[in-house]
Amino acid sequence: MHSSYRSTFRKIGDIPLAMVDWEKTTPLRKNYSKRSSDKLVKINTAFEERVAIVYYYPNMQPDIIDSFVDNGYRGIVIAGTGLGHVNKPLYPSLRRACDRGVAMYMTVQTLWGYVQMYVYETGREIMDLGVVPAANLLPEVAYVKPGWALGQTRDLETVREIMLQPIAGEITEREPSNGYLIFQGGIPKVESFISRYRK
């Protein structure tokens, strides 16, 4: 959350598990995955290194996507604007990538929020090209996850299942109403307002 501030780590997309101070640990949630008691670990290091992440910017040229495809990349994650958008001149390159079997995923550039490509026509058009919305995966997580998924299989439907199945809380079913502001350094007036209307 900050380049150098020591108290900089915050939970994104959900509320923290607990608050820790010098005297005690105060749990904030009970619904989390506890450590396995058997402590058996199976390490699977199969990983596809030809995966890229691209942050979309205005006037981005399609040859960036084409270059990844031409150089044999197997997955591309785009951090799009708004709810998950890019400009129309990129459409032919996105279609070409999908037709060549490249796993294409869309995230958003904000730390909070979901890709919601069904809201506007642009998003629906991009989905029709074959780009898959990646829920509320942070771009960096969405970059690593297809590398692991493509290391397990080349079947794009299986890759999609792996991508959209949360394994460590990286995708949440929905964001809590009190997560974005309240537990992130909260505003008392907002917390009071939400508590009156939240069921």
CYANA upper distance limits for C-alpha pairs under 8 A (distance plus 0.5 A):
  1 MET  CA      8 THR  CA      5.89
  1 MET  CA      9 PHE  CA      6.68
  1 MET  CA     10 ARG  CA      7.55
  2 HIS  CA      8 THR  CA      6.17
  4 SER  CA      8 THR  CA      8.23
 10 ARG  CA     16 PRO  CA      8.01
 10 ARG  CA    184 GLN  CA      7.41
 11 LYS  CA     15 ILE  CA      6.65
 11 LYS  CA     16 PRO  CA      6.02
 11 LYS  CA    184 GLN  CA      8.42
 12 ILE  CA    111 LEU  CA      7.24
 12 ILE  CA    112 TRP  CA      6.95
 13 GLY  CA    111 LEU  CA      8.36
 13 GLY  CA    112 TRP  CA      6.26
 13 GLY  CA    113 GLY  CA      7.68
 13 GLY  CA    136 ASN  CA      7.79
 13 GLY  CA    171 ILE  CA      8.38
 13 GLY  CA    172 THR  CA      7.34
 13 GLY  CA    175 GLU  CA      6.11
 13 GLY  CA    176 PRO  CA      8.29
 13 GLY  CA    179 GLY  CA      7.66
 13 GLY  CA    180 TYR  CA      7.97
 14 ASP  CA    172 THR  CA      7.71
 14 ASP  CA    175 GLU  CA      6.17
 14 ASP  CA    176 PRO  CA      6.57
 14 ASP  CA    179 GLY  CA      6.09
 14 ASP  CA    180 TYR  CA      8.26
 15 ILE  CA     28 LEU  CA      8.32
 15 ILE  CA    176 PRO  CA      7.63
 15 ILE  CA    178 ASN  CA      8.16
 15 ILE  CA    179 GLY  CA      5.54
 15 ILE  CA    183 PHE  CA      6.86
 16 PRO  CA     28 LEU  CA      7.22
 16 PRO  CA     29 ARG  CA      8.03
 16 PRO  CA    183 PHE  CA      8.02
 17 LEU  CA     27 PRO  CA      6.59
 17 LEU  CA     28 LEU  CA      5.87
 17 LEU  CA     29 ARG  CA      5.81
 17 LEU  CA     30 LYS  CA      8.24
 17 LEU  CA     32 TYR  CA      8.13
 18 ALA  CA     25 THR  CA      7.08
 18 ALA  CA     26 THR  CA      5.88
 18 ALA  CA     27 PRO  CA      4.64
 18 ALA  CA     28 LEU  CA      5.32
 18 ALA  CA     29 ARG  CA      7.42
 19 MET  CA     25 THR  CA      6.25
 19 MET  CA     26 THR  CA      5.65
 19 MET  CA     27 PRO  CA      6.97
 19 MET  CA     28 LEU  CA      7.63
 20 VAL  CA     24 LYS  CA      6.59
 20 VAL  CA     25 THR  CA      4.95
 20 VAL  CA     26 THR  CA      6.85
 21 ASP  CA     25 THR  CA      6.96
 35 ARG  CA     39 LYS  CA      8.32
 36 SER  CA     40 LEU  CA      8.44
 45 THR  CA    148 TRP  CA      8.41
 46 ALA  CA    148 TRP  CA      7.04
 46 ALA  CA    151 GLY  CA      5.22
 46 ALA  CA    152 GLN  CA      6.86
 47 PHE  CA    147 GLY  CA      5.84
 47 PHE  CA    148 TRP  CA      5.17
 47 PHE  CA    149 ALA  CA      7.95
 47 PHE  CA    150 LEU  CA      7.23
 47 PHE  CA    151 GLY  CA      4.61
 47 PHE  CA    152 GLN  CA      7.89
 48 GLU  CA     74 ARG  CA      8.19
 48 GLU  CA    146 PRO  CA      8.35
 48 GLU  CA    147 GLY  CA      5.13
 48 GLU  CA    148 TRP  CA      6.82
 48 GLU  CA    149 ALA  CA      8.40
 48 GLU  CA    150 LEU  CA      6.09
 48 GLU  CA    151 GLY  CA      5.27
 49 GLU  CA    147 GLY  CA      6.63
 50 ARG  CA     72 GLY  CA      7.62
 50 ARG  CA     73 TYR  CA      5.08
 50 ARG  CA     74 ARG  CA      6.19
 50 ARG  CA     75 GLY  CA      7.28
 50 ARG  CA    147 GLY  CA      7.97
 51 VAL  CA     73 TYR  CA      6.23
 51 VAL  CA     74 ARG  CA      6.36
 51 VAL  CA     75 GLY  CA      5.02
 51 VAL  CA     76 ILE  CA      6.15
 51 VAL  CA     77 VAL  CA      8.30
 51 VAL  CA    143 TYR  CA      7.58
 51 VAL  CA    146 PRO  CA      7.75
 51 VAL  CA    147 GLY  CA      6.51
 52 ALA  CA     68 PHE  CA      8.16
 52 ALA  CA     73 TYR  CA      7.87
 52 ALA  CA     75 GLY  CA      6.87
 52 ALA  CA     76 ILE  CA      5.34
 52 ALA  CA     77 VAL  CA      6.69
 52 ALA  CA    143 TYR  CA      7.26
 53 ILE  CA     76 ILE  CA      6.30
 53 ILE  CA     77 VAL  CA      5.18
 53 ILE  CA     78 ILE  CA      6.34
 53 ILE  CA     79 ALA  CA      7.91
 53 ILE  CA    139 PRO  CA      8.06
 53 ILE  CA    140 GLU  CA      8.36
 53 ILE  CA    143 TYR  CA      6.39
 54 VAL  CA     76 ILE  CA      7.90
 54 VAL  CA     77 VAL  CA      6.71
 54 VAL  CA     78 ILE  CA      5.36
 54 VAL  CA     79 ALA  CA      6.66
 55 TYR  CA     78 ILE  CA      6.35
 55 TYR  CA     79 ALA  CA      5.21
 55 TYR  CA     80 GLY  CA      7.00
 55 TYR  CA    109 GLN  CA      7.95
 56 TYR  CA     60 MET  CA      7.11
 56 TYR  CA     78 ILE  CA      7.14
 56 TYR  CA     79 ALA  CA      6.46
 56 TYR  CA     80 GLY  CA      5.79
 56 TYR  CA     81 THR  CA      7.32
 56 TYR  CA     86 VAL  CA      6.98
 57 TYR  CA     81 THR  CA      8.28
 57 TYR  CA     86 VAL  CA      8.42
 58 PRO  CA     87 ASN  CA      8.02
 59 ASN  CA     87 ASN  CA      8.14
 60 MET  CA     64 ILE  CA      8.45
 60 MET  CA     87 ASN  CA      8.38
 60 MET  CA     90 LEU  CA      8.35
 61 GLN  CA     89 PRO  CA      7.95
 61 GLN  CA     90 LEU  CA      7.36
 62 PRO  CA     66 ASP  CA      6.87
 62 PRO  CA     89 PRO  CA      7.20
 62 PRO  CA     90 LEU  CA      5.35
 62 PRO  CA     92 PRO  CA      8.44
 62 PRO  CA     93 SER  CA      6.35
 63 ASP  CA     67 SER  CA      6.31
 63 ASP  CA     93 SER  CA      8.12
 64 ILE  CA     68 PHE  CA      7.24
 65 ILE  CA     69 VAL  CA      6.95
 65 ILE  CA     93 SER  CA      6.64
 65 ILE  CA     94 LEU  CA      7.61
 65 ILE  CA     97 ALA  CA      8.09
 66 ASP  CA     70 ASP  CA      6.47
 66 ASP  CA     93 SER  CA      6.46
 66 ASP  CA     97 ALA  CA      7.93
 67 SER  CA     71 ASN  CA      6.59
 68 PHE  CA     72 GLY  CA      6.97
 68 PHE  CA     73 TYR  CA      5.88
 69 VAL  CA     73 TYR  CA      6.00
 69 VAL  CA     74 ARG  CA      8.22
 69 VAL  CA     97 ALA  CA      6.49
 69 VAL  CA    100 ARG  CA      8.27
 69 VAL  CA    102 VAL  CA      7.95
 73 TYR  CA    102 VAL  CA      7.54
 74 ARG  CA    101 GLY  CA      7.81
 74 ARG  CA    102 VAL  CA      5.29
 74 ARG  CA    103 ALA  CA      6.71
 74 ARG  CA    150 LEU  CA      8.04
 75 GLY  CA    102 VAL  CA      5.68
 75 GLY  CA    103 ALA  CA      4.96
 75 GLY  CA    104 MET  CA      6.40
 75 GLY  CA    146 PRO  CA      7.06
 75 GLY  CA    147 GLY  CA      7.91
 75 GLY  CA    150 LEU  CA      8.40
 76 ILE  CA    102 VAL  CA      7.58
 76 ILE  CA    103 ALA  CA      6.77
 76 ILE  CA    104 MET  CA      5.56
 76 ILE  CA    105 TYR  CA      6.95
 76 ILE  CA    143 TYR  CA      8.22
 77 VAL  CA    104 MET  CA      6.43
 77 VAL  CA    105 TYR  CA      5.28
 77 VAL  CA    106 MET  CA      6.32
 77 VAL  CA    107 THR  CA      7.66
 77 VAL  CA    139 PRO  CA      7.91
 77 VAL  CA    142 ALA  CA      7.18
 77 VAL  CA    143 TYR  CA      6.47
 78 ILE  CA    104 MET  CA      8.21
 78 ILE  CA    105 TYR  CA      6.72
 78 ILE  CA    106 MET  CA      5.42
 78 ILE  CA    107 THR  CA      6.57
 78 ILE  CA    108 VAL  CA      8.42
 78 ILE  CA    139 PRO  CA      8.25
 79 ALA  CA     84 GLY  CA      7.67
 79 ALA  CA    106 MET  CA      6.48
 79 ALA  CA    107 THR  CA      5.18
 79 ALA  CA    108 VAL  CA      5.31
 79 ALA  CA    109 GLN  CA      5.78
 79 ALA  CA    139 PRO  CA      6.56
 80 GLY  CA     84 GLY  CA      5.02
 80 GLY  CA     85 HIS  CA      5.35
 80 GLY  CA     86 VAL  CA      6.42
 80 GLY  CA    106 MET  CA      7.01
 80 GLY  CA    107 THR  CA      6.54
 80 GLY  CA    108 VAL  CA      5.47
 80 GLY  CA    109 GLN  CA      6.60
 81 THR  CA     85 HIS  CA      5.61
 81 THR  CA     86 VAL  CA      7.20
 81 THR  CA    108 VAL  CA      6.57
 81 THR  CA    109 GLN  CA      6.78
 82 GLY  CA    108 VAL  CA      7.22
 82 GLY  CA    109 GLN  CA      8.21
 83 LEU  CA    108 VAL  CA      6.87
 83 LEU  CA    114 TYR  CA      7.50
 83 LEU  CA    115 VAL  CA      5.47
 83 LEU  CA    116 GLN  CA      5.54
 83 LEU  CA    117 MET  CA      6.54
 83 LEU  CA    123 GLY  CA      8.27
 84 GLY  CA    106 MET  CA      6.63
 84 GLY  CA    107 THR  CA      6.56
 84 GLY  CA    108 VAL  CA      5.91
 84 GLY  CA    115 VAL  CA      5.80
 84 GLY  CA    116 GLN  CA      7.01
 84 GLY  CA    117 MET  CA      6.30
 84 GLY  CA    123 GLY  CA      7.01
 84 GLY  CA    133 PRO  CA      8.13
 85 HIS  CA    117 MET  CA      7.94
 85 HIS  CA    122 THR  CA      7.08
 85 HIS  CA    123 GLY  CA      6.32
 85 HIS  CA    126 ILE  CA      8.17
 86 VAL  CA     90 LEU  CA      7.55
 86 VAL  CA    122 THR  CA      8.39
 87 ASN  CA     91 TYR  CA      8.05
 90 LEU  CA     94 LEU  CA      6.73
 91 TYR  CA     95 ARG  CA      6.62
 91 TYR  CA    126 ILE  CA      7.63
 91 TYR  CA    129 LEU  CA      7.86
 92 PRO  CA     96 ARG  CA      6.57
 93 SER  CA     97 ALA  CA      6.60
 94 LEU  CA     98 CYS  CA      6.75
 94 LEU  CA    104 MET  CA      8.50
 94 LEU  CA    129 LEU  CA      7.15
 94 LEU  CA    130 GLY  CA      8.27
 94 LEU  CA    131 VAL  CA      8.01
 95 ARG  CA     99 ASP  CA      6.52
 95 ARG  CA    129 LEU  CA      5.58
 95 ARG  CA    130 GLY  CA      7.32
 96 ARG  CA    100 ARG  CA      6.63
 97 ALA  CA    101 GLY  CA      7.06
 97 ALA  CA    102 VAL  CA      5.86
 97 ALA  CA    104 MET  CA      8.16
 98 CYS  CA    102 VAL  CA      5.68
 98 CYS  CA    103 ALA  CA      7.22
 98 CYS  CA    104 MET  CA      7.19
 98 CYS  CA    129 LEU  CA      7.67
 98 CYS  CA    130 GLY  CA      6.27
 98 CYS  CA    131 VAL  CA      7.85
101 GLY  CA    156 LEU  CA      7.98
103 ALA  CA    131 VAL  CA      8.33
103 ALA  CA    146 PRO  CA      8.25
103 ALA  CA    156 LEU  CA      6.98
103 ALA  CA    159 VAL  CA      8.28
104 MET  CA    130 GLY  CA      7.62
104 MET  CA    131 VAL  CA      5.42
104 MET  CA    132 VAL  CA      6.66
105 TYR  CA    131 VAL  CA      5.91
105 TYR  CA    132 VAL  CA      5.20
105 TYR  CA    133 PRO  CA      6.29
105 TYR  CA    134 ALA  CA      6.50
105 TYR  CA    142 ALA  CA      8.28
106 MET  CA    115 VAL  CA      7.65
106 MET  CA    131 VAL  CA      7.07
106 MET  CA    132 VAL  CA      6.52
106 MET  CA    133 PRO  CA      5.37
106 MET  CA    134 ALA  CA      6.12
107 THR  CA    114 TYR  CA      8.24
107 THR  CA    115 VAL  CA      6.29
107 THR  CA    133 PRO  CA      7.07
107 THR  CA    134 ALA  CA      6.08
107 THR  CA    135 ALA  CA      7.73
107 THR  CA    136 ASN  CA      7.60
107 THR  CA    137 LEU  CA      7.09
107 THR  CA    138 LEU  CA      7.39
107 THR  CA    139 PRO  CA      6.33
107 THR  CA    142 ALA  CA      7.84
108 VAL  CA    113 GLY  CA      8.14
108 VAL  CA    114 TYR  CA      7.67
108 VAL  CA    115 VAL  CA      6.47
108 VAL  CA    136 ASN  CA      8.37
108 VAL  CA    138 LEU  CA      7.99
108 VAL  CA    139 PRO  CA      7.50
109 GLN  CA    139 PRO  CA      7.62
111 LEU  CA    138 LEU  CA      7.04
112 TRP  CA    136 ASN  CA      7.90
112 TRP  CA    180 TYR  CA      7.91
113 GLY  CA    136 ASN  CA      6.41
113 GLY  CA    175 GLU  CA      8.33
114 TYR  CA    134 ALA  CA      8.49
114 TYR  CA    135 ALA  CA      5.73
114 TYR  CA    136 ASN  CA      4.83
114 TYR  CA    137 LEU  CA      8.29
115 VAL  CA    133 PRO  CA      6.39
115 VAL  CA    134 ALA  CA      6.97
115 VAL  CA    135 ALA  CA      5.86
115 VAL  CA    136 ASN  CA      6.76
116 GLN  CA    123 GLY  CA      8.08
116 GLN  CA    133 PRO  CA      7.80
116 GLN  CA    135 ALA  CA      8.22
117 MET  CA    122 THR  CA      8.07
117 MET  CA    123 GLY  CA      4.50
117 MET  CA    124 ARG  CA      6.24
117 MET  CA    126 ILE  CA      8.38
117 MET  CA    127 MET  CA      7.75
117 MET  CA    133 PRO  CA      7.31
118 TYR  CA    123 GLY  CA      6.27
118 TYR  CA    124 ARG  CA      5.69
119 VAL  CA    123 GLY  CA      7.46
119 VAL  CA    124 ARG  CA      8.04
120 TYR  CA    124 ARG  CA      7.06
121 GLU  CA    125 GLU  CA      6.59
122 THR  CA    126 ILE  CA      6.77
123 GLY  CA    127 MET  CA      6.76
124 ARG  CA    128 ASP  CA      6.69
125 GLU  CA    129 LEU  CA      6.99
126 ILE  CA    130 GLY  CA      7.36
126 ILE  CA    131 VAL  CA      6.48
127 MET  CA    131 VAL  CA      5.35
127 MET  CA    132 VAL  CA      6.61
127 MET  CA    133 PRO  CA      8.05
134 ALA  CA    142 ALA  CA      7.76
134 ALA  CA    163 MET  CA      8.01
134 ALA  CA    164 LEU  CA      7.21
135 ALA  CA    164 LEU  CA      7.92
135 ALA  CA    171 ILE  CA      7.24
136 ASN  CA    170 GLU  CA      8.29
136 ASN  CA    171 ILE  CA      6.26
136 ASN  CA    172 THR  CA      7.63
137 LEU  CA    141 VAL  CA      6.62
137 LEU  CA    142 ALA  CA      6.16
137 LEU  CA    170 GLU  CA      6.58
137 LEU  CA    171 ILE  CA      6.26
138 LEU  CA    142 ALA  CA      6.56
138 LEU  CA    170 GLU  CA      8.36
139 PRO  CA    143 TYR  CA      6.59
140 GLU  CA    144 VAL  CA      7.01
141 VAL  CA    145 LYS  CA      6.57
141 VAL  CA    170 GLU  CA      8.07
142 ALA  CA    146 PRO  CA      7.32
142 ALA  CA    163 MET  CA      8.32
143 TYR  CA    147 GLY  CA      7.52
144 VAL  CA    148 TRP  CA      7.17
145 LYS  CA    149 ALA  CA      6.65
145 LYS  CA    163 MET  CA      6.79
146 PRO  CA    150 LEU  CA      6.16
146 PRO  CA    159 VAL  CA      7.52
146 PRO  CA    163 MET  CA      6.97
147 GLY  CA    151 GLY  CA      6.69
148 TRP  CA    152 GLN  CA      7.13
149 ALA  CA    153 THR  CA      7.01
149 ALA  CA    159 VAL  CA      5.85
149 ALA  CA    162 ILE  CA      6.65
149 ALA  CA    163 MET  CA      7.51
150 LEU  CA    154 ARG  CA      6.30
150 LEU  CA    159 VAL  CA      6.85
153 THR  CA    158 THR  CA      7.62
153 THR  CA    159 VAL  CA      7.32
154 ARG  CA    158 THR  CA      8.46
154 ARG  CA    159 VAL  CA      7.81
155 ASP  CA    159 VAL  CA      6.76
156 LEU  CA    160 ARG  CA      6.56
157 GLU  CA    161 GLU  CA      6.83
158 THR  CA    162 ILE  CA      6.76
159 VAL  CA    163 MET  CA      6.54
160 ARG  CA    164 LEU  CA      6.66
161 GLU  CA    165 GLN  CA      6.55
164 LEU  CA    171 ILE  CA      8.10
165 GLN  CA    171 ILE  CA      8.18
166 PRO  CA    170 GLU  CA      6.40
166 PRO  CA    171 ILE  CA      5.77
166 PRO  CA    172 THR  CA      8.07
175 GLU  CA    179 GLY  CA      7.39
176 PRO  CA    180 TYR  CA      8.12
177 SER  CA    194 ILE  CA      8.10
177 SER  CA    198 ARG  CA      8.35
178 ASN  CA    182 ILE  CA      5.70
178 ASN  CA    183 PHE  CA      7.20
178 ASN  CA    191 GLU  CA      7.70
178 ASN  CA    194 ILE  CA      7.99
179 GLY  CA    183 PHE  CA      6.02
179 GLY  CA    184 GLN  CA      7.24
180 TYR  CA    184 GLN  CA      6.66
181 LEU  CA    185 GLY  CA      6.92
181 LEU  CA    186 GLY  CA      5.31
181 LEU  CA    187 ILE  CA      7.09
181 LEU  CA    190 VAL  CA      8.42
182 ILE  CA    186 GLY  CA      4.03
182 ILE  CA    187 ILE  CA      6.56
182 ILE  CA    188 PRO  CA      8.13
182 ILE  CA    190 VAL  CA      8.04
182 ILE  CA    191 GLU  CA      6.57
186 GLY  CA    190 VAL  CA      8.22
186 GLY  CA    191 GLU  CA      7.68
187 ILE  CA    191 GLU  CA      6.74
188 PRO  CA    192 SER  CA      6.60
189 LYS  CA    193 PHE  CA      6.69
190 VAL  CA    194 ILE  CA      6.59
191 GLU  CA    195 SER  CA      6.62
192 SER  CA    196 ARG  CA      7.10
193 PHE  CA    197 TYR  CA      7.46
194 ILE  CA    198 ARG  CA      6.19
